[in-house]
Amino acid sequence: MHKIYKLLLAGLLLNVTVSKASNSVDSIGVENNKGKKLIIHKVEAKETYYSLAKKYNVNYKDIMTFNDSKFLQIGIIIKVPTEISFAANTTTPQTTSASGLTEYTIKAKDNLNMLAQKFGTTVDEIKRVNGLSSINLQIGQVLKIPNGASTAPQETVMTPTVIAKPVTAVVNNKPTTPVENIATAEHVIKAKENLNLLAEKYGTTVDEIKRLNGLSSNNLRIGQVLKIPNANNVVVENTPAVAVPPVVKTTTKPVIEQPTPKANTAGALEHNVLAGETIYSIAKKYGLTTYQLKTANNLTANEVTVGQKLIIKDAKPAETFSEEETEPTTDQNTIKDPSLRAPASKYGLTQIEQKGTGIWIADQDLDPNKMLVLHKTAPVGTIIKVTNPMSNRSTFAKVVGKYTENETTKDVIIVMTKAVADAVGALDKRFYCNINYGAQENEQQ
């Protein structure tokens, strides 16, 4: 009799040890927070409070408040409060009932496509059995999953140590269906579409769409063609991209009929403003900055009118300009009605603002006549707005790389070319400035 008790006790201890080991996946644990689940998360690269909130389906403000808004760095531990009830018996992630349904507890990085392949069923069948209207899952959520593979019903064993073996056998012997074997559909991106919407429509994941198309971000453009794993067998009705004509229209400005600029006695040129021209396009045409053009004509704003005569001094050949410099479309002076303004957060955008010391440098790799900047964290290609509060002047510049901190760039927030410094009216090489730019979402979105 005593031997039987000893065997049962040893089995229970071994089962607890196996359960604890299985719950330590990806350094994520769960604690009891006043009867609610508290998820312990180890921060990975490019993760933000916003992406964590989206990942665990909670409010990002709750995460920030619970963690005292600590700065996120790779490897630090963050605790995510949830409204999910804490269950003490979470040691077994899945159990199979006599009806052929497996109760599975959702862990980090699980998705419906992975579960459908694992249990030999379909995404639609899992959603139907559980009454799901979307593919979004929560950590700790319990799903009933139909077993597509024909397996014998699991028998209840006397010792708890044997319970994990049938589950492992089922997983190892499941009929795996590689994602590459799923038929792919070619989808033409339309207005208001995003990766989340496409993943839900075709029964796949955002990461799989990005991997298949070699995407490094979640940004899409109208008319772009993507290859998508079509697990739901969606009938694709692609129409030619409607947005192509507007793109062509923006690149063909009415400059063909422009009269030849007249030279005056002072050696400067005289330019008549035509329809569709802006202060930026005129400055680019003659190899000038908007600041130089406005200064030569005593202009205080960026607006020009059709027929207005502008004096062009020190014009340069048009061939010297790179097409990388694009006209910014977010200049605040183009908004005529201030009541139309709305915060970026209303449209799901994140705007980063910084204040500190800026510096302009003369570097052989940076053309001093172009509006270029170096920044520590902003991705290459980001358009940054630079403002000089002393002169109340602003300009836009393009990020072309990152700078390393040395004696020259110590304690600065941005490094720029001479053209950018002139545009904001900087009097010194180092000056106080404000910068802001839109952050690219790393997480989905």
Secondary structure, 3 states (H helix, E strand, C coil): CHHHHHHHHHHHHHHHHHHHHHCCHHHCEEEEECCEEEEEEECCCCCCHHHHHHHHCCCHHHHHHHCCCCCCCCCCEEEEEEEEECCCCCCCCEEECCCCEEEEECCCCCCHHHHHHHHCCCHHHHHHHHCCCCCCCCCCCEEEEECCCCCCCCCCCCCHHHCHHHHHHHHHCCCCCCHHHCCEEEEECCCCCCHHHHHHHHCCCHHHHHHHHCCCCCCCCCCCEEEEECCCCCCCCCCCCCCHHHHHHHHCCCCCCCCCCEECCCCCEEEECCCCCCHHHHHHHCCCCHHHHHHHCCCCCCCCCCCCEEEECCCCCHHHCCCCCCCCCCCHHHCCCHHHCCCHHHHCCEEEEEEEEEEECCCCCCCCCCCEEECCCCCCCCEEEEEECCCCEEEEEEEEECCCCCCCCCCCCEEECHHHHHHCCCCCCEEEEEEEEEECCCCCC
